[in-house]
């Protein structure tokens, strides 16, 4: 039911969107978020676009999820991915694709490295979902022309729940035997 509960979208429209608007004093140009149920991205995105139509809403989507397929010509086969909590192999009812401007696909490796970078560079102990969104936000910013843009990334998880996965050397070696991550 959580994927089809309209109250999910509504609470982010009523609370998250206005909080972002207030905290940025309306100086937000883009938001980057993932979609698990779709409520955060759809509700906050709709509110912000109503306040400022030029706001871009970017979906960060793990490779293996089908949600990014809704925004480009590349069709993928649903697959497995390490990133938890975002991405889907179906279209959640709370995901309002008309709010999203485009999607950025992020690999598991990019997500994990971005989570490590958040900790090392920013002191943010995030999980793989936060890493996925941070990687997508960085990719979006690299593609921007000119400066002076305020891009907000909604980081949904903390690293504590990942102590036996992305923050465990043995698990990482098993999942990514040929990758070189830097912490």
N, C-alpha and C positions, 0 to 999 in steps of 0.2 A: 504493500500500500504506500510506502514512503516514496516510491517513484512516481506516484500518481496523486499525491495529496496537494491540492491547490494552496493550502495554508502554508506549505513550504515556500513556494514562490512569493506569496503575499507577505510573509514576515520579512523576507529579504528586501522586498519593495518598500515596506513600511519602516524597517529599522536599518538594515545594512546600507542600502542606497543613500538614505538621508545622512547616516553617520559619515559615509565617505564624502558626501557633498559638503557637510559642515566642517569636517576635519581638513579638507583640502581648500576650504573657502571657495568652492566652485572651480578651482584651478586644476581639474583633472582632465587629461586628454585621452586617456585610454585605461582600461582595466584588463588585466590578464587573470584568468581563473580556470580551474578545471571544472568538470561536470561529473559528479557521482549521481546524485538524484537530479541535478540540473537546477535546483532551487536558487542557490546563491547567484550563479551567473545570470539566470533569467530574471530574477526579481531585482537585484541591484542594477543589472544592466538596463532594464526597462526604465527604472527610476532615473538613472543618470542620463539616458538618452532623452527623456522627456524634459529634463532640466537644461540639457546642453546637447542638442542634436548631433553636434560634431564629435561627441565622445565615441571612441572605437571600443568595441567589446571583442576581445580575443580569447578564443578557447585554446587552452593548453591541453593537448590530447596525447596520451601515451601511444606509441606505435603498438598496434595490436587491437586498439579500440576502433570502433567503426564511426565514432561521432565526427571526426575530421572529414570523413567521406562526404558529409553533407555540404561541404563548402568548396570542394574542388573536383576536378575530373578524375583524380586518382582513386580508384576503388581498391580497397584492401580486403583481405580475408581476416575475419576476427582471429586473433591469436592470443597467446599467453604473454603476459608482461609482469615484471616485478613490481612496478608502481601500484600502490594500493589506494583504494578509496576514490579514484577518479578514472574515467574511461568506462566504456560499456561495450557489450556485444549486442545491444538492442537500444532502441530510442526511448529513453524515459519520458513519461508523460509530462514531467515538470520541466523538461528541457525545451525551451521555446527558441527554436533555431532562428526565427526571424529577428531576434535581439542580437545575435552574434554576427559580427562583420566578417571574420575569417578565423581559421584554425591553424595552429602550428603543431606539427607532429614532433614528439620528443622521444628519443630512444631511452631504454632503461639505463644504458651507460651514461648518457647525458644527464638523466635525472639524478642518478647516484652522485656523479661528479659535482653537479650543481648543489646537491645537499651538503656535500663535503665543503664546497666553496662557501656556502652560506655560513657554515660554522667557522671556518678558518678566517674568512674576510670580514664577516659582519657580526659574528658572535650569535648567530641564530641557529639553534639546534633543531633542525627540521628533518622530516622524513622524506621518503621518495616522492610523495605527491608535491610537497613544497619544492623539492628539487626540480620536478617536472615543470612546475609553474615558473620558477626562477629562470630555468633554461629558456622557456618560451618567451618570457619577458625580455631577457637579454637578446634573443634573436630578433624580437620585434624592434627593440631599440636600435640594433645595428642597422636595420633597414630603414630607419627614419631619416628623412632629409631635413637638414637644418637642426637647430637646437631648441632649447626652451620648452620641451614637452614634459609633462608630468604623467608618468606611467605608473599605475598602482598594480601591484601583484598581490593577490589574495592567497596567502600561504595557509593551507588548511590543517597541517599536522605537525606535531612535534616529533623529535627524534627518539624519545623515550620508548615508544612502542616498536622501535626498530633495532633494539639492542641485540636481538638474536638473528637479525637479517643484515641490513646494509651496514651496520656498525659492528658486525662480527666477522673477523678476518677469515675464519674457516668457511662460513657460509658464502662469503664473497668469492673465495677461491673456487668453490664448487659451482657457483652460478656463472661466474665470469673468469674462467681459467686463463684466458689470453689477454685480459684487459689490464691496463696499468693506471690505477687510480692514484691521485695525490690527495693526501689529507693535510 
